[in-house]
Amino acid sequence: MNSAIGVVELRSISKGYETADHMLKTSPVFVHHMKPICPGKFLIIMSGDTADVEEAMNAAKTAAGEFRISDFTLHGVHPDLVDGLKKRYSPQPVDAIGIVETSTVSSGMYALNEALKQCNIYVKRMNLGMAIGGKFLAAFTGRVSDVEQGMKMFVSSMDEKRIVHHTVLRSPAEEMKQHFK
């Protein structure tokens, strides 16, 4: 099975539910998130076989129409990204910490997937827009050089205007390590 993730962000909650219903009637995908993420925005994240996700995404784009903010499909998804969607994070000890914040969930997920594929880093946290104004927030760990390279890959994988802030904590305080444990 060739796995993929599809993400659709909309600027209407009711249109989001309507879009999700249309998408689910079109193709057999697994829905990770189907909910409002901040006032007036709605997020749908699905995974499955590449062909099924593509079919569902086409249906979602058509159904969402002018209410669609952004969307994307990731092919060959890194397993840590899927685990993060399920709130299962790496048991890897915390060394350096990379923290990124983007203005949209879809742009952040895309860039994190690229960084995970290219660098030896591990996801420690992901917040998919809930209670943070529809933004994406992620923290990852690894050796200092790996986290720095992961951050470079993350930043280069997306439109700079979508990055709210990014940082690498090279020698985090013990309390920070415990927070991201």
N, C-alpha and C positions, 0 to 999 in steps of 0.2 A: 504494500500500500504506500502510495506517495502522499505524504501528509501536507496539509496547507491550513492556514488560518486566514479568515476573512474578517475585516473590521469595517463597520459603517457607523459614522457619527451623524446625527441629525439635529436640527434646531427646533424640533417639535416632539414633545413626548407622545402625544396621541398618534402622530404620523409614524413615530418610531414603533409603537406597538402594531400598527397596521402593516408597516413594512416587514416587521419580523414575522407576522402571521403569513403574509404572502410568500416570504422567503422559505419558511418552514413547510409550506404546502407544496413547494417546488422541488425541494431536494432534501435527502436524508443527511443532515449535518448535526453535529453536537453543539449546542449553544452554551457557551461559558458565561456570557453576560448578556442580559436583555433588560436594561433598566435605565431610569433617569440618572444622570451623573452630576448634574448641577441644575440650577433653575433654567428650564427651557431646553436642555440638551438631553439626548438619548443615545445610548451606546449599545451596539450589538457586536458581539465577538463570537465567532463560530469556528469550528475546526472539523476536519474530516478528510476524506480522499480528495485529491486535487480537483478532479472533474466535478464532484459534488459541490465543493466550495465555490468553484467558478460559476456553476449553474445558479447556486443560491445568491451569489454576489450580483450576477446579472439581473436576477429577479428583484433583489433589494434596491439596486440602483434605479431600475425602472419605477418601482413602487414609491421610492423616496422622492423622486423628482427634485423640485427646487428646494426641498427641505434638507437635502444632503449637504453636510458641511465638508466631510472628507470620507474617503474609503481607500482601502488597499487590500491586496491579497499577498500573503507571504507563502512562497513555495519552499519545500525542504526546510521546515521550521526546526530551529534548535530545540532539543528536548527541555532545556532549562526555561525557555519561554513558556512552553505549555505547562510545565510544573508551576511556574509563577502564576499562571492564570488560575491554577487550582490551589493557590496559597501554600504550595510545597516548595520550600526554599532549600538551597544547598546547605549541607552540614559542614561544608568547608570552613576551617577556622578563619576568623576575620584578621586580615593583615591591613593592607591599605584599603581605603573605601572610596569608590567613585560614586558621586551622587549627581543625578541629572534631572532636570525639570524642563518639560516642553509644554507648549501651549495647547497641543492636541494629543489625545491618546494614540491615534493612529501613527503620527510621525514618530513618537517616542518608541512605540513597539517595533516599528520598522528598523529604526536605528539601533535599538538594543539587540535585535536579532542579528543584524550585521556584525556588531561588536562581538557577540557571543560566538559566532561562526569563525571569526578571524583571530580572536585573542583568547588567552587562557584565563578567563574571568568566570565568576560564579554569581548568580543572582541571589541577593539577600532580601530584597523587598521590591514590590511593585504596587503602586496605587494607580488605579485606572480611572481617574477623574472624580471619584466619589469624595465629596466634602472638600475638594481643592479646586473648585471652579472649573471643572472639566479638563484639568491639566493631567499630564502623565508625570509620575515621579518614580524613579528607580534608583536602587543602590546595589552596587556589585563590589565584589572583593577579589583579591588575588595578591600576588607579589606586587610591589610598587611599580616595577617596570611594566608588568602586565596590565595593571589598572590604568596607568598612564597611556599605554598603547590602546587599550579598550576605549578610553575617553576620546582619544584622537579619532579612532574609527567611528565612534558614535557621532561625534560632531561633524565629521566629514560625510556622513551618510544621510544628512538631512539639510533642509533649508535653514540657514542660520537665523532667519527671522522667527522660526518656530522654537528656538532654544530660549528659554527664560533664564536659566542659569545652569552652570555645571562646575563641579569642583572635584579635586582629588585630595583626600585626607591621607597624606603619606605616612604619618605616624599618629593615628588617632588616639585620643585619651581612652583609658580603660573603660570608662562609662560608655563611650561611643561604641567600642567593640562589643560590649554587653548588649547595647540597644539593638545592634544588627546581628546578633548571634543567631 
